[in-house]
Amino acid sequence: MSETPAVPLTIEGSSMLHQLFTFNWKAWRALSAAEQQRIAVAALAKIQAISGPEAKQQSVLYSLLGHKGDLMFIHLRDTFKDLNQVELFLAQTELHDFLTPTYSYLSVVELGLYESTAKTYSALAARDIVPHSPEWNAGIQETLARQATAMASRIYPTIPDAPYACFYPMDRKRGEEVNWYTETMADRQRMMHLHGMIGRRYAEDVRQIISGSIGLDDWEWGVDLFAQDPVTFKRLIYEMRFDEVSARYALFGSFYVGLRLPLENLPNWLTGSLG
């Protein structure tokens, strides 16, 4: 028998794009009130036109805190082509002339299947099916199809309407001392299970969307957290720092925290008000 693959199975759903911008307030203030109103109303109409109620067509806007940016869009679509069309559509608005991109992140909503992977690999091996053979591949596809149906609401999520969002990218370490990708499947499964148990304790207070970006962007995963109270982000992530999978193997990028900005409030935001 060939060696069992080390790669865990994953299922993917919505294509996802984060766009972060700074706003040129000096240039904006140089406009007349009438010009500001005209540009704001036109931009609002265009953005609302691309933001449907369906889970697969969402564009949600956040007012960012701190110097890293002023606005953040989170877009969910069916395909990368659809995401690119959103970018092009927004670029045609006059409001876009006042926006300077500071960061973007491309990914696809992902669900890792460590437990299902272990069960599926063991079941196929018990039947003496050779890894990567046509029969093996058929068994893998059956598992993926079953899980995709069962987990449809998680891989095609609706962005929660919580007032606060926290987004950050992350990697697993591949250094000289520790390397996540050389650990055994059993050890990775064990650590991810314990890691997940911490998240489950916060399930009533924090919603999350995990997206995969290996081969798509500079980091390996993107994490979006949504909550009523931003301090919950601190408590959750702080507790996870003590978990083995984070303490030994996690690398984090920048953290971005924003207040949800209902699209109808965009004209108010442009006057300096969140209301």
C-alpha positions in Angstrom: 0.0 0.0 0.0 1.1 3.6 -0.7 1.4 6.0 2.2 -1.8 7.8 3.2 -1.8 11.4 1.9 -0.8 14.1 4.4 -3.2 16.7 3.0 -6.5 17.2 4.8 -9.6 17.5 2.7 -11.3 20.9 2.3 -14.5 22.1 0.8 -14.8 25.6 -0.7 -17.7 27.9 -1.3 -18.0 31.7 -1.9 -15.3 33.7 -3.5 -14.2 36.5 -1.1 -12.5 39.8 -1.5 -11.6 42.4 1.1 -10.9 45.9 -0.1 -9.4 48.6 2.2 -9.1 52.3 1.4 -8.1 55.6 2.9 -10.4 58.5 2.0 -9.0 61.8 0.7 -10.9 64.1 3.1 -8.9 67.2 2.0 -10.0 66.8 -1.6 -13.6 66.0 -0.5 -13.9 69.1 1.7 -12.8 71.2 -1.3 -16.1 70.3 -3.0 -19.3 72.3 -2.6 -22.0 70.7 -0.5 -24.1 70.2 -3.7 -21.2 68.3 -5.4 -20.7 66.2 -2.3 -24.4 65.3 -2.2 -24.5 64.4 -5.9 -21.5 62.1 -5.7 -22.6 60.5 -2.5 -26.1 59.8 -3.8 -24.8 58.4 -7.1 -22.2 56.2 -5.3 -24.9 54.9 -2.9 -27.1 53.9 -5.8 -24.3 52.0 -7.5 -23.2 50.2 -4.4 -26.7 49.2 -3.5 -27.1 47.8 -7.0 -24.3 45.3 -6.4 -25.4 44.3 -2.9 -28.2 41.8 -3.2 -29.7 39.9 -0.3 -28.5 36.5 -1.6 -25.6 34.8 0.3 -23.6 34.6 -2.9 -23.9 38.3 -3.7 -23.0 40.4 -0.8 -21.0 43.6 -0.4 -20.8 44.9 3.1 -19.1 48.2 4.2 -17.2 49.0 7.4 -15.8 52.2 8.8 -12.3 51.3 10.0 -10.7 52.4 13.3 -7.1 53.6 13.3 -4.7 54.7 10.7 -4.7 51.5 8.5 -7.7 52.7 6.5 -11.0 54.5 6.5 -13.3 52.0 4.7 -13.3 48.3 4.2 -15.5 46.4 1.8 -16.1 42.6 2.3 -17.4 41.1 -1.0 -18.8 37.6 -1.4 -19.5 36.3 -4.9 -19.8 33.0 -6.8 -16.6 33.4 -8.8 -13.4 35.4 -9.0 -14.7 36.9 -12.2 -17.6 38.2 -10.3 -15.3 39.8 -7.7 -13.2 41.4 -10.4 -16.4 42.8 -11.9 -17.3 44.4 -8.5 -13.9 46.0 -8.4 -14.3 47.4 -11.9 -17.9 48.6 -11.1 -16.8 50.5 -8.0 -13.9 52.0 -9.9 -16.3 53.7 -12.2 -17.9 55.8 -9.4 -16.8 59.3 -8.9 -16.5 58.5 -5.2 -13.7 56.1 -6.1 -11.6 59.2 -7.1 -11.3 60.0 -3.4 -10.3 56.4 -2.4 -6.8 55.2 -2.2 -6.3 51.4 -1.8 -4.3 50.4 1.2 -4.8 46.7 1.3 -6.7 43.9 -0.4 -7.2 40.2 0.3 -8.4 37.5 -2.1 -9.6 34.1 -0.8 -12.3 31.5 -0.9 -14.5 30.5 2.0 -13.1 27.2 3.3 -14.0 24.5 5.7 -11.2 22.1 6.8 -12.3 18.5 7.2 -9.7 16.9 9.5 -12.1 14.4 11.2 -13.9 13.5 7.9 -10.5 13.1 6.2 -9.2 10.7 8.9 -12.3 8.6 8.7 -12.4 8.6 4.9 -8.7 7.8 4.5 -8.9 5.0 7.1 -12.0 3.5 5.4 -10.4 3.5 2.0 -7.2 2.1 3.3 -9.1 -0.7 5.1 -10.4 -1.7 1.7 -6.8 -1.8 0.3 -7.6 1.0 -2.1 -4.5 2.7 -3.4 -4.2 6.4 -2.7 -4.9 8.5 -5.8 -6.2 5.6 -7.8 -9.5 6.1 -9.6 -11.4 4.2 -6.9 -9.7 6.3 -4.2 -10.5 9.5 -6.0 -14.1 8.5 -6.4 -14.4 7.9 -2.6 -12.8 11.3 -1.9 -15.3 13.0 -4.2 -18.2 11.3 -2.5 -17.1 12.6 0.9 -16.5 16.1 -0.5 -19.9 16.2 -2.1 -21.7 14.9 1.0 -19.9 17.4 3.2 -20.5 20.3 0.8 -24.2 19.6 0.9 -24.3 19.3 4.7 -22.2 22.4 5.3 -23.7 24.6 2.5 -24.7 27.4 5.0 -21.1 27.5 6.3 -19.3 27.7 2.9 -21.9 30.0 1.5 -22.4 32.2 4.6 -24.3 35.4 5.1 -22.2 38.1 6.5 -23.5 38.7 10.1 -25.1 42.0 10.8 -23.1 42.4 14.0 -21.9 46.0 14.5 -18.2 45.1 14.8 -15.9 43.1 12.5 -12.3 42.0 12.9 -10.3 40.8 9.9 -6.8 39.4 9.9 -4.7 37.1 7.7 -2.6 34.3 9.1 -0.1 31.5 8.3 1.1 28.2 9.8 4.8 28.2 10.6 7.2 26.5 8.2 10.4 27.4 10.0 13.5 25.5 11.0 12.3 24.7 14.5 8.7 23.9 13.9 6.9 23.2 10.7 3.1 22.7 10.7 3.2 20.8 7.4 5.6 18.2 8.6 3.5 17.2 11.6 1.5 14.0 11.2 -2.1 14.1 10.2 -3.1 12.6 13.6 -1.2 15.4 15.5 -2.7 18.1 13.3 -6.1 16.7 13.8 -5.7 16.6 17.5 -4.4 20.2 17.8 -7.1 21.5 15.5 -9.8 19.8 17.5 -8.6 21.4 20.8 -8.3 24.7 19.0 -11.8 24.5 17.7 -13.1 23.7 21.2 -12.0 27.2 22.3 -13.9 28.8 19.5 -17.1 26.8 20.3 -17.2 28.4 23.8 -17.5 31.8 22.1 -20.0 30.7 19.6 -22.9 32.7 21.1 -20.8 35.9 21.1 -18.7 35.7 18.0 -19.5 34.5 14.4 -16.6 33.7 12.1 -15.9 33.2 8.4 -12.6 31.3 7.6 -11.3 31.7 4.0 -8.4 29.9 2.4 -5.9 31.8 0.3 -2.9 29.4 -0.3 -1.8 30.2 -3.9 -4.2 33.2 -4.0 -2.7 35.8 -1.7 0.4 36.4 0.5 -1.0 34.6 3.5 -2.6 31.2 3.9 -5.9 32.0 5.5 -8.1 35.0 6.2 -10.2 35.2 9.4 -13.3 37.4 9.8 -14.9 37.7 13.3 -18.2 39.4 13.9 -19.5 40.5 17.4 -21.6 42.9 19.3 -18.7 43.8 21.6 -15.2 44.3 20.1 -13.6 43.3 23.5 -14.8 39.8 22.7 -12.3 39.7 19.8 -9.5 40.4 22.4 -10.7 37.7 24.8 -11.1 35.0 22.2 -7.8 35.6 20.4 -5.9 36.0 23.7 -7.2 32.7 25.0 -6.3 31.0 21.7 -2.7 32.4 22.1 -2.3 29.7 24.8 -3.5 26.9 22.6 -0.8 24.7 21.2 -1.7 25.2 17.5 -1.5 29.0 17.9 1.3 29.2 20.5 3.7 27.1 18.4 2.5 27.3 14.8 0.6 30.5 14.1 1.8 33.6 12.4 -0.5 36.6 12.2 -0.7 39.6 9.9 -2.2 43.0 10.6 -5.6 43.2 12.4 -8.3 45.4 11.0 -11.3 46.4 13.1 -14.3 48.2 11.8 -17.9 49.3 12.6 -20.5 48.1 10.2 -21.6 51.0 8.0 -25.1 50.4 6.6 -25.0 51.5 3.0 -27.8 54.0 3.5 -25.6 55.7 6.1 -22.7 56.3 3.6 -23.9 59.9 2.8 -23.8 60.6 6.5 -20.4 59.1 6.9 -19.1 61.4 4.2 -20.2 64.3 6.4 -18.4 63.0 9.4 -21.2 61.1 11.1 -21.8 57.4 11.7 -25.5 58.0 12.3 
